[in-house]
């Protein structure tokens, strides 16, 4: 309850009017007027379908929208939904909106929602993205049922994705999280996930809000906290992943959110991950992951040239981060012709592990370390595109699995780098 | 006549002996001060070196780019350099104190001026160190941002950022030391003005094609690029 101090009086008053709830839907927003209306309607429909007898609330934490997003969230009434679905909720569905700051911050939004969940003693909670164009009412049930009925603490999603989408997840976040923490969670960083109030309160009490990372990648930190806290975790297949608002140009911010969060969690979690070898599958409802194979135009040349430019131009930076042998190997492949270019899995894993160790030792500014990894990731993405250009869904999965095993195999190398120069 | 000479000679010898008798204790005091000063300066050096190692000053200096300069000049590490510098300044202070005890006219004024100058020297060093640190940080930030934005010649941009900051820091350092203030001010004005003029001309003439390409890319070819770069990293 200590967390209620940062909530506004008006928000606390609204929460008190709601009383206790069974289900809480968290919706962080910032200028999402284009999509938030349909998302809220889908959420309401999901509650009507899946939880008509339960007390539910939608908590919108807004980061200073100027396009009327909060008004849209609170303005949509569940009564508009009932006739179209011929369904009746036995309870009132509340929608509350609070402006937590004048600029967006996923960490503050999440903290607000977790504090509200704790105050309202919600039994099961779910976070939803206000940008999801593919959201369906079933997503709510899929993310909430395992918590509500089966006693799980965290439900992470799995999606149907194009084989070339989400390469930062498939080439770094998933394999490295799996190798470190020993649990195969495909989407450790996702805007949609379900969680128990127990996990929410546990995370709220942790020192992740003021640890100098400015709450970057709080969703990933939440998943990692669930793993290290020995919580019950499962995965649920939702359907097609939407990528309307995400572009290749957003790579550096995406790396800060994911790789930065993962690297910064490694230091406090060292006792938890250092002794783990291999990995275990997480219980999954539905498909583990589905892959779409339709043709997609990708600017491969740009990826390749940005890798080579990065290796040449950032040599002085890499000298502080990488071992001489890894740097020499990168410089060698940077000179290869486009047809011969190949960034092998082993070299990629060593690169990432050396970056993680350098991040821990703060050899240069930590944010600069993350930024310096971006051009190298582009090189790996190019190789992934080339390797899987004509690959079937099974081949793609096999390639990802191979990379994961490489991350697991080279974990002693990470430990060696980690301990070196301590 | 002979007696006069002997008398003057004995008087001179007497004066010399008296002067020497006056000078000798002072000289011994000076030697003692120098010896005690050496011991104190040495202790300061050892303590400072330990503190600097504890706070990982070498790493900080490496980040500032100062270590690279020292290595290139075949000098010891930044910790060792600073420790030695403080040792010599401290010992020199004691020696000068000893010299002032000798009571030599003119020297006392110079000694006083040295002690007035010391704080300014330390402030200048402080500004120089953190200036180098800032130059290194911002030039690296510019380099990384330029590489990730696929801007042509990122190293030139980074070097420009570093140069501007270092020139600015040097001008402050010289001003703090009171060395050739007017010359430095004029040199800084001319240097900075020339740099800005150069950049303006470079952007105006050399960047014409770049600006054209930039606008074309933004306006004309935007749709093609959008079709090609829609890969989401997450």
Interface residues (C-beta under 8 A of the other chain):
Chain A: X164 X165 X166 X167 X168 X169 X189 X243 X246 X247 X248 X249 X250 X251 X252 X254 X255 X257 X258 X296 X297 X298 X299 X302 X306 X309 X310 X313 X314 X317 X320 X363 X364 X365 X368 X371 X372 X374 X375 X377 X381
Chain B: X59 X62 X63 X137 X140 X141 X143 X144 X145 X146 X147 X148 X150 X154 X155 X225 X227 X228 X229 X230 X231 X232 X233 X234
